[in-house]
Every structure is written in C-alpha cells, then in structure tokens.
C-alpha cells in the first residue's frame, strides 16, 4: 500500500485527486496531511486540491510528464536496475570537472544522447561531469535555474529513467557526476508552492523576488523540503555530489545555518551508502567559512567556486574592465589568488566601494574550483561569447595552462576544450507571453549600460537563440579545434604526471612577474609555468632552474638555458631537475 503525505499548513481541507477519484486526506499535525492510497502505483497520475482549489502538482513530485502545470505521476525508484554497485568516485582533489548543459551538449538535447559523448570526456581526462540544473522547468529548453518541480528531472531531457541511465553510464566509464541545484529561489512559471504553505518570506529579498523561508515561522518544513531533495539526488539518482547555486542568497539567521544542516545530513547519508559525497558552493561573499569544518566555525562544505580566480585571469587576458572586472586585471591579482585562493580576502574593493571577503589562511587549493569560463561568464554576456572568441590562440593557451596547472580543482565548460565556435546564450521557452516579453525586455535593459543596441541582443525566446548554443561536434576534428583539444589533453596529462602539480598547498607556490613587461612565472616545486602576455618576444630570467624541460606549445621549440626566451602569447611548462 502506498502512503502519501503533503505539507499544506495553509489549507483547511486537502484532497487527493487521481483515477477520477477525489479522496479527502487526514490532518496529522503541524500542517501535514496523509492518505493510504492502494491504487497509487508507478505511472499513475495524481494531484492535490486545497480547499477546493486546484488541482495542483505535488511539491515533491518525482515525475512531471505533462510539464510544470500538469499532474504529478507516481514514481517507484526501485524499478530501475542499477549496475554501478562497485562504483567509488575519485577524490574531488584530484579531479578535472566539465560542466555540461544537457539541452545543448548534443543536438538531441537528452540524457540518452549525452551517453554517446562520454568517451570524448574520458579521452580528454575529465573525472567529474557537472550537470547544469535538470529539475523540471517551464518549456522544452532553458538554463534550468527557473526550475519549479525540484524533485522531478526535466521530462524533455528524458525524465527520471533517462537521468538514471546517464548517471549509471557515467559510472561505468569511470566518471563521477555532480548536479547543480538551486535552493535560493524558484521560477515564476509553474510555481505552486505558495498555495501550500510559507515556502517563501518577505523578510528578505533576492534578485529573483522573495527569499526562501529558512528562518521564519514554519521554516522547519521548508528546510526539510530542500534537504530531502538533496538527499534524493544523491541516494535515488546516485549522484556523487551537488553544486549549490548562489548560496549568498540563502538567508538564514538560525543558530545552525541551513548549509551546515545540509552538510550534516549528507555526511550521514555518505556513511550509510559507503561512498564519498561532495557539496560545492557558488558564492560571491568570498567567505571561506563555507568550506571550513563546523569545529573551526565553518559550515562544512567541501569546496567553493573561486570567482576571483576566474575574474583575475579573464581581466588579465582580455583587458575587460567593466562591472566587477574593474577590480581585476593586474598580474599582482593573479599572484594573490594563486597563493591565497582569493584576491579579496578582507581587502578594499573599488567595485563594491567597501572591504570584501575574509582570509583563507590554512586552506588548501582543493577547497576551490577554478575555471577560465563557465555557463555564467559566457551566457551572461550579451552575445554569449566564449573565451576562445575573445582571445588570440597564444593568449588562450596561456589561460588554459594557468587553469590546468593551478592548485585548484579545474573546471571546463562544454566545448571549451576544442574552442567551440558556438556561443552559449541565455534562452528560455515560456508559454506565458507576458512573462516572455518581460524577460526579453529585461535582457535588453540589462545590457543598455554597456552601450549595446537593444535590437542586437538575442531574443531569449527565439528558437534560433537556443539552437545557436548547441555544440557542433563535427568541428572537433578540424584544424585549430583539434590542435586546441590536443593542448587540453596534454595539460591534463601533465597535471596527473608531475607530483608538484598534485601538491595543493598554496603556501608552497612562488609567483614572480613583471607588471609592465607582462610576463609571469608560477613555480610549483620543481615545475615552473612561464607565460608571456606581451606582444613582443622577451627573455625571462629563471634563476636556479636546470635545462630539462617539457614544452607543450605549438610554437617552435625553445632552447632553455638558465633563462628562456618566450615568444608573444606563449606559455611553456619547465620541469626543473638534473
């Protein structure tokens, strides 16, 4: 017999509607309602009526085959036959992540289609695949950050069964799988949670509206709703970890912060399952307490994105200085982030016009995820340009080398490894014309400050915007794309071959640079990464280094002496030794 529960403290009367029946549910206290339903088996549709209003989908619906506005469908997780029982994920500390968006990773845009491309990721040297959000969102395609059915994998991608097949296949290929989850807000279209209870609060505001209720009246059930969701992805879909979106928008004044409670719950599940699980935070607070243990006054997460590393590298390579990039662009910034993990660790930010961040003293590099680009940094540009579309090949290779020889856990964005010609634009598929127009106009206003012609901003609702963002796999084997792919593969092999690149103690890294001449030396034990960011060849002194070297650049070989000549836009890894 199936027992179903729903939290609906706002309702005086709750009914379950299914199979042409509408059956009253029983109140069991603290806003919870319960019913034994013998006919509710796998594949049966159902919904709730609240005080005669509805029907509304289940807030914890695991399957929404008719989309965000349709009825829920009962899912029996145990029906899927997993074959990854012996799977144990590699440590995140030794990992290389690739972030992918299911809808644009392949032309089919499904979980099953992604399986056919896993061998490519293995050949590249990827260890962890990070999926952008897959919780059910409105329409056929979108980024997924406006999901509203947090427990249901997007049906257009292949639904629950398709997602399980993808995770199972990844594990058989030796790939760990991470999932991007969004707990700081829900999308506006198809969000029925306010009909059930106080899931949101006006006590705080976010860029997306009211904040999720984590510390006001009746917040215990809301916190449980999110924590149970996280545990479901890890337990029922066998994910190896979660990336938690914009945790700075999780407002919680409780004695035990929501993230600490989440980390504790995941720790207990980890012990029960007997396999490592990781939690990664995205935050713009530069607060290392996210990844410190609770005993040290932290929240106990495993790693956090180092936005400062991306910003410092991007501004240095592109010379862009708009928005938050105005705080970066100097070689000294890159030195600080490579040796401290953050640039703004309590220092003054001109962009924010105040001090920003907190010291990372004592933290190893494995606590930070570093990248040259990600979905945000590409897709939040007006034209969705990738870094390969902004830089000459030489400078691009320097950026790649600095990411893949960094002390941080490196992350790539799909297609980055071959300099994909496709953009990654912001796209939506809303059926509500008023919402679609509001998003279209909002996107234009967002870039008005950058003197962009409003009519030149791609329409998020246009199907062409979505299609222009889909990878073209055929170009991987063409000329410059194949050459860049070889560069990525060689650097990842280098990262795994040289012990010095495994040592993530930030205090062991020595950085020398000349701001005016624009050259940089990053010494990691016996390994030195020398980069010339200027437009002229120059001789860079490398005192104490011997002549044994490994040159990965596609330019002619350099004869190394105690000093070396670097050509413009050239990065070379030099291995010291006898």
DODRENDO-786752 format. One line per 10 residues: number of its first residue (from 1); their letters; for each residue x negated, y, z of C-alpha. Coordinates in steps of 0.001 Angstrom, whole numbers. Layout:
REM residues N
NUM> a> X Y Z  ...
REM end
This chain:
REM residues 578
1> xxxxxxxxxx> 0 0 0  -1234 3484 -873  -1210 6182 1785  -1323 9744 514  -1931 12896 2525  -1874 16584 1748  -2720 19659 3809  109 22192 3394  477 24271 6576  2483 26940 4737
11> xxxxxxxxxx> 5297 24507 3899  8384 23649 5921  9174 20744 3632  6882 18685 1370  7957 16109 -1198  6004 13743 -3416  7299 13621 -6977  6416 10515 -9020  8079 7974 -11309  11313 10033 -11435
21> xxxxxxxxxx> 11437 9961 -7655  11134 12832 -5188  10365 11478 -1719  10090 13567 1486  6740 13409 3271  6256 13293 7050  4518 16032 9016  1723 14554 11172  466 17795 12735  -1978 20625 12040
31> xxxxxxxxxx> -483 21199 8612  -968 17646 7327  1739 15622 5588  1676 11886 4929  3548 9218 2981  3137 5492 2251  3704 5023 -1476  3690 1393 -2711  4165 2357 -6367  1264 4852 -6458
41> xxxxxxxxxx> -1390 2793 -8241  -4139 3544 -10746  -2863 5664 -13633  431 6739 -12069  1215 10478 -12304  2345 12416 -9242  2671 15950 -7870  3912 17805 -4789  6920 20037 -4199  6589 22606 -1433
51> xxxxxxxxxx> 9859 23966 -26  11489 23175 -3351  8805 24931 -5388  6592 23148 -7894  5630 20583 -8931  2016 21370 -8044  -1010 19127 -8661  -2763 17567 -5683  -5524 19856 -4321  -7647 16694 -4030
61> xxxxxxxxxx> -6586 15249 -7371  -9286 12945 -8751  -7861 12911 -12276  -6073 15622 -14286  -5463 14077 -17726  -2987 16838 -18658  -5273 19669 -17560  -5186 22081 -14640  -1430 22745 -14913  -376 19131 -15324
71> xxxxxxxxxx> 487 16446 -12809  -2247 14591 -10989  -2989 10967 -11792  -3895 8416 -9142  -7433 7076 -9471  -8826 3908 -7930  -12588 4415 -7812  -13314 770 -7083  -12145 -276 -10563  -15403 934 -12132
81> xxxxxxxxxx> -18140 -1712 -12310  -21403 -28 -11316  -24635 -1779 -12322  -27128 535 -10579  -27237 -1242 -7235  -31045 -1356 -7192  -31404 2327 -8130  -33555 4571 -5952  -34115 8167 -7142  -37611 9613 -7491
91> xxxxxxxxxx> -38551 12289 -4933  -37491 15787 -5917  -41007 16946 -5016  -42428 15034 -7988  -39547 15848 -10277  -39012 17738 -13514  -35379 18828 -13934  -33437 19519 -17120  -30217 21494 -16750  -27574 20500 -19291
101> xxxxxxxxxx> -24076 21650 -20212  -22010 18671 -21306  -19876 20604 -23784  -22840 21945 -25769  -25504 19281 -25153  -24086 17324 -28110  -21754 18156 -30967  -19136 15820 -29456  -19380 17514 -26071  -18625 14429 -23968
111> xxxxxxxxxx> -20209 12375 -21198  -20473 9372 -23518  -22168 11383 -26267  -24766 12612 -23769  -25778 8997 -23068  -27170 8720 -26612  -29647 11550 -25859  -31086 10173 -22626  -34059 8571 -24382  -35112 12047 -25509
121> xxxxxxxxxx> -35193 13223 -21884  -37222 10178 -20893  -39711 10779 -23711  -40093 14383 -22567  -40842 13310 -18995  -37676 14514 -17269  -36917 12842 -13931  -33721 14670 -12879  -30748 15675 -15037  -28716 18547 -13605
131> xxxxxxxxxx> -25172 18833 -14959  -23516 22229 -15002  -20093 22085 -13246  -17758 19378 -14508  -14781 19888 -12157  -11573 20382 -14165  -11322 23910 -15539  -8759 25525 -17871  -9016 24833 -21588  -11192 22484 -23607
141> xxxxxxxxxx> -14529 24238 -23178  -16164 26681 -20782  -19108 27015 -18456  -17237 25277 -15624  -17690 27959 -12976  -13951 28671 -13070  -13028 25128 -12052  -9834 24731 -10024  -9404 20961 -9554  -12637 20402 -7661
151> xxxxxxxxxx> -12204 16623 -7268  -11400 15847 -10925  -14073 15525 -13662  -13115 17545 -16742  -10850 15390 -18893  -12038 16855 -22205  -15551 15659 -21328  -14340 12109 -20704  -12772 12238 -17258  -13765 10117 -14248
161> xxxxxxxxxx> -14672 6967 -16185  -16826 8856 -18677  -18741 10604 -15922  -19409 7332 -14146  -20691 5775 -17361  -23099 8695 -17810  -24475 8527 -14263  -24786 4744 -14477  -26660 5032 -17791  -28982 7719 -16403
171> xxxxxxxxxx> -29939 5476 -13509  -30703 2606 -15882  -33039 4966 -17771  -34772 5996 -14538  -33128 9431 -14426  -31719 10902 -11233  -28577 13009 -11661  -27721 16265 -9901  -24392 18102 -10106  -23777 21842 -9948
181> xxxxxxxxxx> -20848 22505 -7588  -19019 25784 -6968  -17682 26317 -3460  -17704 30126 -3258  -14633 30694 -5456  -12150 29044 -7801  -10991 30235 -11193  -7753 32229 -11518  -6053 29949 -14054  -4511 26802 -12570
191> xxxxxxxxxx> -5496 27621 -9002  -2549 26486 -6870  -4345 26250 -3515  -2706 29388 -2094  672 27653 -2361  -564 25002 71  -2452 26920 2738  -5019 29586 3681  -7845 28360 1454  -8900 31981 899
201> xxxxxxxxxx> -9292 35026 3121  -9128 38782 2608  -11700 39230 5391  -14458 39172 2755  -14587 39904 -937  -16665 38399 -3717  -17216 39407 -7354  -14506 36849 -8149  -11891 38017 -5637  -11066 36817 -2137
211> xxxxxxxxxx> -13632 34631 -408  -13090 31000 502  -11878 30757 4092  -14780 29267 6043  -14428 31002 9419  -10925 32432 9824  -7769 30821 11217  -7186 27272 9953  -10585 27179 8253  -11470 23735 9646
221> xxxxxxxxxx> -9377 22005 6969  -10861 24211 4233  -14396 23330 5304  -13409 19654 5360  -11923 20016 1864  -15277 21196 489  -17456 18783 2460  -15301 15819 1457  -15637 16983 -2129  -19429 16974 -1892
231> xxxxxxxxxx> -19423 13511 -327  -17110 12233 -3069  -19525 13213 -5869  -22426 11560 -4047  -20551 8432 -2956  -17962 7705 -5660  -19906 9017 -8677  -23378 8026 -7426  -24879 11494 -7903  -28324 11892 -6359
241> xxxxxxxxxx> -27838 15461 -5255  -25947 18707 -5611  -26921 22212 -6686  -24676 24633 -4768  -23747 27766 -6684  -24243 31274 -5230  -24385 30366 -1551  -24749 34069 -700  -21007 34275 -1424  -20190 31625 1203
251> xxxxxxxxxx> -19278 33982 4040  -19329 32212 7384  -19886 33731 10821  -19382 30404 12621  -21981 29185 15108  -22612 26274 12755  -22773 27594 9199  -20837 25674 6565  -24063 24751 4744  -25584 23300 7907
261> xxxxxxxxxx> -22432 21245 8491  -22569 20090 4872  -26235 19107 5159  -25495 17099 8306  -22625 15260 6602  -24779 14470 3556  -27544 13244 5872  -25148 10769 7465  -24000 9565 4047  -27631 9218 2954
271> xxxxxxxxxx> -28322 6933 5901  -25245 4844 5141  -25997 4492 1424  -29725 3879 1916  -30831 6270 -839  -32155 9819 -792  -29713 12649 -1475  -30689 16270 -2039  -28994 19644 -1688  -30295 22630 -3672
281> xxxxxxxxxx> -29097 26193 -3122  -28788 29104 -5509  -29027 32350 -3551  -30002 35958 -4171  -30775 36573 -486  -34401 35339 -586  -33738 33688 2760  -35960 30619 3366  -33810 29636 6330  -31716 27818 3749
291> xxxxxxxxxx> -34429 25163 3455  -35819 25131 6973  -34645 22431 9352  -31928 23241 11895  -34532 22647 14630  -36511 25544 13137  -33438 27760 12894  -32597 26778 9316  -29647 25225 7520  -31355 22009 6429
301> xxxxxxxxxx> -31051 22104 2628  -33802 20520 540  -34675 23257 -1949  -33616 26616 -3353  -33936 28294 -6727  -36787 30821 -6777  -35150 33624 -8716  -38250 35722 -8020  -40436 33275 -9942  -38211 33497 -12991
311> xxxxxxxxxx> -37895 37292 -12776  -41629 37823 -12280  -42519 35601 -15239  -39782 36898 -17535  -40513 40577 -16915  -44254 39997 -17334  -43851 38213 -20675  -41051 40309 -22208  -41710 43747 -20620  -37966 43998 -19919
321> xxxxxxxxxx> -37282 46385 -17037  -33507 46750 -16905  -31414 45704 -13914  -33226 43574 -11361  -36188 43200 -13728  -37254 46712 -12701  -38606 45152 -9516  -40992 42957 -11507  -43385 42970 -14451  -46803 43045 -12773
331> xxxxxxxxxx> -49381 40268 -12559  -49511 41002 -8839  -45862 39886 -8620  -46723 36584 -10247  -49650 36099 -7880  -47433 36706 -4868  -44673 34364 -5948  -47161 31580 -6782  -48834 31860 -3389  -45815 32799 -1232
341> xxxxxxxxxx> -42791 31314 -3027  -41075 34706 -3222  -42063 38232 -4239  -39557 39975 -1979  -40094 38435 1443  -39139 41432 3524  -40776 43988 1243  -39087 47022 -286  -37027 46503 -3449  -36655 49558 -5689
351> xxxxxxxxxx> -33710 47909 -7438  -31839 47383 -4170  -33264 50521 -2532  -33948 48586 675  -36102 45821 2069  -35188 42397 764  -35896 38811 1777  -37762 37026 4538  -41174 35405 4933  -41619 31881 3570
361> xxxxxxxxxx> -44684 31153 5713  -45350 27443 6085  -43018 26269 3320  -44428 24004 576  -43764 24510 -3122  -41323 21577 -3229  -38785 23799 -1464  -38478 25992 -4577  -37107 25306 -8061  -38945 27335 -10718
371> xxxxxxxxxx> -37961 27956 -14323  -38642 30058 -17396  -34931 30137 -18237  -31611 28728 -17025  -27963 29000 -18017  -27502 32303 -16174  -30603 34021 -17511  -29678 33091 -21088  -25889 33194 -21026  -25628 36441 -19093
381> xxxxxxxxxx> -27462 38249 -21868  -25151 39984 -24347  -26332 37809 -27242  -27307 34712 -25271  -30911 34740 -26493  -33278 32042 -25314  -36799 32984 -24219  -38127 31393 -27441  -36164 34026 -29374  -37764 36847 -27381
391> xxxxxxxxxx> -41450 35866 -27401  -44192 35067 -29880  -45301 31438 -29751  -48516 32183 -27852  -46776 34040 -25021  -44029 31422 -24919  -46628 28692 -24412  -48196 30689 -21583  -44825 30920 -19862  -44237 27190 -20263
401> xxxxxxxxxx> -47728 26375 -18950  -47249 28560 -15874  -43934 26846 -15062  -45133 23272 -15614  -48413 23748 -13706  -46763 25701 -10887  -46491 24395 -7301  -42685 24474 -7619  -40288 21829 -8908  -39970 22848 -12580
411> xxxxxxxxxx> -36618 23079 -14313  -35891 23364 -18037  -32670 24325 -19792  -31331 22054 -22526  -33120 22577 -25848  -35807 24755 -24262  -38348 22013 -24869  -38181 22492 -28628  -37300 26199 -28757  -33733 25524 -29886
421> xxxxxxxxxx> -32505 28086 -32404  -29008 28094 -30905  -28059 30701 -28341  -26242 29912 -25116  -23366 32362 -24990  -20602 32920 -22478  -17500 31132 -23773  -14003 30398 -22476  -10810 28731 -23695  -7963 30315 -21745
431> xxxxxxxxxx> -4393 29794 -22948  -3150 32822 -20981  -3503 35743 -23441  -3647 38395 -20702  -6474 36587 -18903  -8304 36002 -22192  -8120 39700 -23063  -9219 40731 -19561  -12313 38525 -19866  -13023 39838 -23357
441> xxxxxxxxxx> -12847 43472 -22233  -14748 42781 -19034  -17582 41266 -21017  -17780 44383 -23192  -17763 46727 -20192  -20492 44687 -18540  -22937 45488 -21335  -21844 49058 -22032  -24601 50323 -19709  -27176 48666 -21971
451> xxxxxxxxxx> -26003 50697 -24995  -24602 47660 -26784  -21937 48218 -29447  -18791 46714 -27897  -17765 45125 -31185  -21114 43317 -31406  -20567 41444 -28134  -19490 37872 -28997  -15876 37184 -28081  -15879 34572 -25275
461> xxxxxxxxxx> -12581 33179 -26580  -13721 32699 -30175  -14385 29093 -31140  -17469 30280 -33033  -18974 31548 -29770  -18741 28050 -28337  -19981 26320 -31477  -22985 28638 -31814  -24030 27425 -28366  -24123 23725 -29260
471> xxxxxxxxxx> -27562 22200 -29727  -28699 21223 -33222  -30652 18061 -32520  -31822 17680 -36109  -34192 20656 -35745  -36194 18880 -33043  -38407 17197 -35636  -39006 20300 -37758  -42298 22256 -37834  -42590 24697 -34936
481> xxxxxxxxxx> -39896 22914 -32920  -41835 19642 -32957  -45054 21476 -32053  -43421 23119 -29040  -41928 19801 -27958  -45430 18282 -28001  -46652 21174 -25824  -43967 20499 -23216  -44674 16764 -23221  -48416 17329 -22849
491> xxxxxxxxxx> -47965 19712 -19932  -45603 17355 -18120  -48126 14522 -18601  -50849 16854 -17276  -48719 17637 -14242  -48472 13932 -13473  -52115 13141 -14271  -54019 15718 -12218  -53800 15279 -8432  -54401 19002 -7879
501> xxxxxxxxxx> -51067 19773 -9579  -49246 17493 -7148  -50552 19420 -4129  -47797 21959 -3422  -49442 23747 -502  -49050 27377 -1507  -51956 28479 668  -54275 26320 -1459  -53547 28316 -4629  -56014 31002 -5669
511> xxxxxxxxxx> -54950 33601 -8248  -57215 36139 -9996  -56014 38681 -12534  -56725 41981 -14239  -53584 44087 -14456  -54964 46402 -17135  -56629 43722 -19274  -53639 41354 -18742  -55463 38131 -18017  -54621 35647 -15295
521> xxxxxxxxxx> -56450 32744 -13636  -54496 30339 -11440  -56784 27954 -9561  -55234 24837 -8029  -58057 22775 -6581  -60177 21576 -9499  -57663 22872 -12036  -57635 26402 -13423  -54949 27703 -15741  -56358 30685 -17657
531> xxxxxxxxxx> -53967 32875 -19633  -54494 35862 -21909  -51366 38011 -22181  -53023 40826 -24090  -53128 41493 -27830  -56916 41137 -28047  -59337 38275 -27508  -61278 38637 -24297  -63948 36928 -22257  -62801 35935 -18802
541> xxxxxxxxxx> -65328 35066 -16149  -64693 31746 -14439  -67377 31627 -11734  -68113 28221 -10268  -66390 26230 -12986  -68162 23487 -14884  -67805 22712 -18580  -65435 19759 -18540  -62082 20913 -19845  -58743 19933 -21271
551> xxxxxxxxxx> -57408 22298 -23934  -53755 21901 -24850  -53190 24964 -27002  -52687 24562 -30741  -55367 27165 -31492  -58957 26084 -32386  -60936 24545 -29546  -62839 26855 -27218  -66401 26094 -26154  -66391 26627 -22430
561> xxxxxxxxxx> -69356 27917 -20510  -69243 29438 -17036  -66884 31865 -18755  -64422 31413 -21589  -63051 33415 -24479  -59273 33322 -24699  -57559 34321 -27909  -54442 36550 -27756  -51436 34791 -26290  -53396 31699 -25339
571> xxxxxxxx> -53124 29551 -22241  -55678 26833 -21546  -55916 24391 -18667  -59520 23976 -17496  -60469 20970 -15403  -63499 21591 -13255  -65924 18831 -12277  -69330 17382 -13035
REM end
